Amino acid sequence: MEHRGMKKWRPFATMPEQYIGLQEVINKQLEVTQPVLTEEQMEQINFTLIEALHTNKQVYLTYYKNGQRITETGFIQFVDSLGNLFVFIDEVFELKNKMRLSELINVRFA
């Protein structure tokens, strides 16, 4: 009998399609539905956005995108209530991001 040496055992490494399929299943399980906000919650978000805009305070923005809740920190630069959008500058990359007000779940001061 002959010794094989140091060979790693990788049972499914020959099937990369399986990894892609498993990742899709995992991502589907992590998806959440977009929460429905009450009128009071929407008013509170609006007041917080306007205050953050005028005082240039940093805020935590929680929004819904592609089945996930995402939280970022940044500064509000522009709010257009009639156009249903706002612009914020994120803290990490200092990039301008446009977003719909309807995607927002929560806004609070940092």
N, C-alpha and C positions, 0 to 999 in steps of 0.2 A: 504494500500500500504506500502511495506517495503523498507527501504533505503538500497542501495547496498554497502555503505561504499566507501573507496578510491580504485577504480579499474581503472587502466590505460587502455585507449582504444588504441589498436594496431591492426588496420584493416588487415594488410597483414603479420603480424608476424608469422602466421601459414603456410605461403608458402615461405620457404627459397629459393626454386628454382626460384621464381620470382626475388628475389634480385640478384641472380647470373646472370640471364638473362638480367636484367636491367643494371648491371655493364658491361656486355659484349657489350651491345648496346652503352653505354656511351664511352667505350674505343674505339670502332670502329669509332665513330664520331670524336674522338680526333686524330686519325691517320693522318699523313701527308705523302706525297710521298717524296722519296729521291731526293733532288735537284741534277741537273746535273751541274758539275763545268766546267768552261772554262779552257783552257790550262793555261792562265795567273793566274787564281785563284789557280790552282794546283801548279804552280811554286812558287807562293807567300807562300803557305802553306809549301812547301818543304824548302824554304829559312828560314822561321820562325822556323821550326822544327830543322834545323841544327844549327841555331844561338842559340836557346834555349838549345840545347845539349851541345854546346861548352862553353857557358857562364853560364850554370846552373841557368838560370832565370826561374821563375815561369810563366806558360802560362795558358790561358783559352782554353780548347779543346771543340769544339762543334762537335758532331758526331751524326750519324743516326743509330738508333738501334730499331728494332721491331716497326716501324711506328712512332717513336718519335725522336725529336731533344733533345739531352741531352748535357748539358754543365757542365764540371768539371774543377777544377783547379788542377794543378800538375806540376811535373818536368819530362822532357824528359830524359830517361836513355839510349835508344838505338834506332837507326833508320836504317832499312834495306830497301833501295829503291828497290833493285832487288827482294827481297822476299816479298815486298809489306806489310811490317808490322813495327810497332814500339812498344816500351815499355815505359810506363810512370808510375810514382809513384804518386798516388792521394794524395791530401793534407789531407783529412779527416781521412782515415784509414791507410795511409802510406803503401798501398799494391801495388805490381807490377801488372800492367794490360797490356796484349798484345792486340793489336788492328790492324786491317788492315788499310792501308793508304787510301783505297777506301771508308772507312766509314767516314772519316773526312770531315767536312763541312767547318770549319773555325778554325784557330789557331791564337791567339793574345797574346801579353805579358800582364801580370797582372799589 
